[in-house]
């Protein structure tokens, strides 16, 4: 049976289609009208069941005849499928960051979520990359090339941007500023991880997992090897598709809310 999972994030839309294994996956920019993007994406896809997760799940699911599942649940299922020994999931998305502790059986046991501030999210990295005039995909490598350390005192996006502008005007290297920003983000995320009492294996997923510096700093600060899937952006959509496949009927079977 072909099942699909749709992860509607604030910055990207990710589709995963399962027929045994993953037979198709697509990553698109969410744009100004994510609902229309989702409808266009699904128009030529064939599947029997669909589960929608992510930031825009409640907007999109009714319009595309899908059920909803939280990102916490979807990422837990996706990470556990990829790594059966996964016990901790770090998901850093565009608008929030989440850390989830899984039980021995793979159920959500405890989680921490930062959704009230852009600090420690992809949006923060995007704003800072624009301020530094560097492509966001190159920001991590830029930080790793730093030859000195500077201090950025605030992780509030507005204040941090002001600090970055001030550091630039003082002639500080962009690489050193980028490293300082990554240090602050990593410290924020590690604090969330430690509050839930992490256990190995630790899996880092979501778009920010593509950032080389953030991956390295999280592993260093946690003192453990952090596993990044080959395609970290599709983990939520994969989990949603697996939840769709696990259902026995098309409608009215509840999906665990967290």
Buried (B, 14 or more C-beta within 10 A) or exposed (E): EBBBBBBBBBBBBBBBBBBEEBEBBBBBEBEEEBBEBBEEBBEEBEBEBBBBBBBBBEBBBEEBEBBBBBBBBBBBBBBBBBBEEBBBBBBBBBBBBBBBBBEEEBEBBEBBBBEEBBBBBBBBBBBBBEBBEBEBEBBBBBBBBBEEEBEBEEBBBEEBBEBBEEBBEEEBBBBBBBBBBBBBBBBBBBBBBEEBEBBBBBBBBBBBBBBBBBBBBBBEBBEBEBBBBEBBBBBBBBBBBBBBBEBEEEEEEEBEEE
